[in-house]
Amino acid sequence: MAHSERYAREQGKRHKSLTEWAGQLLLLVRRWCPGRQIVAVADSTYASLKLLDRCRRLPEPITFITRLRLDAALYEPAPLRRPGQIGRPRLKGERLANLSAVAEDPDARWAPITIAGWYGCQQRTVELLSGTALWYNSGLPAVPLRWVLIRDPQETFETQALLCTDLDADPERIISWFVRRWQMESTFQEVRQRLGFETQRHCSDKAIERTAPAMLALFSMLTLFAHQYMAGSADIARRTAWYGKRAPTFSDALALVRKKLWAQEATFCGSLAETETVKVPRAFVQRLTDAVCYAA
């Protein structure tokens, strides 16, 4: 749990930033998985020179991919020292043009590529430029990286840049790694919104640590359960006049699972045979069940 700086100060504890927590977590993963390639993908919050340098200097380096600002200070590698040269070795070479200027260069040779699974789509064709540089800010480590500029031929999104600490990584592979992060982000968003991942009412950290994995496991079970029923039906997603959906969302999956469970007599006990019953139209019951499934 990443507490705020104010909370740590009030409790008399040392504050750790998100990048420090991320570095500690990656060190644990590297210790648990020796000899295995590890690729860490994160958003721009984790574009920290200290974190990047820490990952690449490990005996078994961790490849880190994140967004890069278009105005980041990029340099050429430091020149080799001459024989007999005195003084401190240089950390960087000549300053390179900002990526924003590179993107506007009319002579730049953009390469078109097709990425599978682009943010929920099947395939998407984009254009890219790539190169290597040294990212440096005064007082911080100098980190060599491979940068990748991404441009949309259809101009539906602005030109963006990614960085990778593996200089030999293929640019297309870097983009596909970064795009896969969206699936994990949407998973955590749905777990927060629909399953109460962030609104747990527990008094101890251990209870939260037990509940969080259970929530993620429940998400997986609901997804698999709903997929079995949605595969045979083309009209599962709930639609409105002002919001058209081409594919079902997790709220549709959750409502479908509730409806299937409520319809099974083995799941919930029904009323006794001798109790007084009231007959209602089946269409009314179906509309009521549909409304309750989404409102539960």
N, C-alpha and C positions, 0 to 999 in steps of 0.2 A: 504494500500500500504506500503510494507516494504522497506523503503529507506535505502541506504547504509550508513555506518558510516561516510564516507567522505561527503556525501550530508547533513547529519544531522549537522555535524560540520560547514559546510559552511553556513547553514541556521540558526545556533545558536539554534538548537533544540536538545532535548535529544534523543539519539539513542536507539532504541529497537531492540533486536536481534529477529530472527525468533522464538526461543523458548519462548521469552517473549510475542510476538504477539499470539502464539499458546495458551499459558496459559490464556491470557486475553480473547481470543475467547471461550475457553472451559468454563471459568467462566460464560460468557454470556449465553452459551447454557444450562448450569446447572441451571441458574436463570430462563430461559425461560421454562424449562422442569422439574419442580420439581417432585420428586417421580418416575421418569422414569430412567431405566438403560441406561447409556451412555457408549459406548465403542469407544475410540479414537484409530485409527490405523494410524501409520505414519512410514516413513522410518528412517534410522539411524541418519539423521540430528537432529531428535527430541529426541534422546536417551540421555536426559539431566537429571541428578539426581535432580536438582532443580525443573524441570517441573514435573517429576514423583512424587516427594514428595509433590508438591503442589496439584496434582490431587488426591492423595490418602488420604490427610489430610482434605479434604472437609467434611462438615457434611454429605453430600451424595456423597461418593467417585465416581470418574470417573475412569473406568477401562482403562488403557493405554497399548497398544501393539505396540512394535517396534522391530527392530533388536537389537541384542546384540553381541558385539565383543567376539570372542572366547578367547581373552586374558584378558577379564574383571576381575577385582579384586573382587572375590566372597568370602564371609566369612560365617561361621556359626553364628546363632543368638547369641547375647550377653548373657552370663550366668547370672542367677539370683543372686542378691546381697545376701550375707550372713547376718544374723542378727547382727547388730552392726558394719557392715563394714563401714569404712570411706573413703572419697575421692570421686572423680567424678565417676558416673556410667559408665561402659564400653559401647561403641557403637557397638562393634562387637565381635565375637568370634574368633575361630581359622581359619586361611586361608585355603580355599578349593583349590583343584586342578583346573587349568584352564580348560575350556570347550574343548580346543583343545586336552588336554591330556585325558579327558574323552572320546572324540570321538575316540581316538586311542587305548583305552583300549580293549584288546581282550576278556576280560570277561564281557564286557558290554552287557546287555540284551536289544537289540533293538526290539521294538514292531512294526510290520507292520500294517499300516492303509491305507485305501483308501479314498482319498479326492475328492469330487465332484467339478467340475469347476476349475480345477487346471490350472491357467494361460491360459485360452482359450481352454483347453482340457476338455473332458467330465469327465473323472476320471483319477486319477493318484495314484499309490501305492507307498508310501514312508515308511521309518522307522524312529522311533523317540525314544528319551530318554527324560525324564523330571525329574525335581526336584525343590526344593526350596532353596533359599540362600539369603544372604544379600549382596547387591552391595554397596560398600563404596570406596570413594576416600577422601584423606585428605582434610579437609576444606569444605566438601560438606555433605549434609544430607545422612544418611544411609537408603537405600530403600530396604525393603523385596520384593522379587519377585519370580515368578515361571519361570524357564528357560525351553526351549524346544529345543532340538537338532534335526535337520532334516537331514536325509541321504537318498540319492537316490540309490536304489539297482542296477539301470542300470548305475550309475556313469556318468550321463549326466550333473550334476551340483555339485559343491563342497558342503561339509557339512556346514550348516548354523545354526545360533541360533536365537531364538526369546525370548523376555521377556514379561511378563504380570504382572501387579501390583495386580491382583486378585489371591491370593495364592490358592484358591479353584477352579479355572477355569480348565475345562477339556482340556488337551493338544490338543486333536483333534479339539475341538472347537476353541482354540487359532489359530491353523493353518488355519482353514476355515475362521475365521475373517480376518486374515492377507491376505489371497489369494484374498478376495473380493476387497481389495484395488486396485488391478490391473485394474479392470473395470473402476474405477474412474480415474486412471492415464491415461489410453488409451483414455478416453473421453476428458480430458483436452488437451492431445496431438493432437487429431484430430481437436478440436476446434481451437487450435493455428495454426496448419498447413493449414487447409482448409477454415476456416471462419474468419481468421484475428483477433483472440481474443487478441493478444498482440501487434497488429499494428494499433490500433485505433488512428485516427487523431483528437483528441479533445483537447481543450484548458483548460478544467476544470475537476476537479475530479468528480463532480456530473454527467457530461456527461458520463464519463467512468463507473461510478457506475450504470447508467441506461443501458448502452450498454452491459455490461458484462452479466447480467441475460438474456437479449434478445438473445445474442449469444448462451447461453446454451439452452434456450427454442427452438431456431431455430434448434439446433442439434437434440433435441428430436423429433421435428416435421419431420425433414428429415429422421431420422431413422425409425419412424413409417410409413411414407409415402412409403419409399423404401421397407420396409418389406412386405407390401401388394402386391407389384409387384414381389419381389424376391421369395416369398413363392411358386409361381406357376411355376417358371422357374429354371432349374438346371444349366444353363449356362449363368449366369449374370456377373460373375467376368471377368474382362479383363486380359488376360494372355499374356505372351511373351515367347519366346524360352528360355530365360535365367532366368526367374523368374516364377515358378509355384505356384499358389495359390489354396488352397483347399476350401477356403471360401471367399466371397466378402469382401472388405474393405470399409471404409467410403468414400473413393474417388470413388469407384464404385457406392455406394448409391447416392452420390451427382451427379454424371454424369447421373444416371438413372432418378433422379428427374428432372434435367434440360431437359433431352430429352422428358420426358412425358409432361412437361409444355410447351415446345416449339411446341410440336405436336398439342396442343389444340388451336383451333381457338379462343376460348373465352378468352384465356390468353393474347394473343397479336393480335393486329389488322393486318390483311393482307393488301396486296397492293390493290389499286382500280382496278376495272374490266377493265377500259379503258386504263390503262397504258400498255406500251410495255413489253412483257414478252419474256423470252428465255427458251426454253425447254432443260433440261439436263437429263441425265440418272438417274433413281432412285437409282441405286447402288452408283453412285458418290455422291448424296445428303446424303445417309446414312453414307458413309465413312466420309464425311465432317462434318456431325452432330456429329458423334462419336468422331472425333478429337477435335471439338470445346468444347464438353461437358467436356472433361478432361483438356483442356487448359484454360477454362474460370476462 
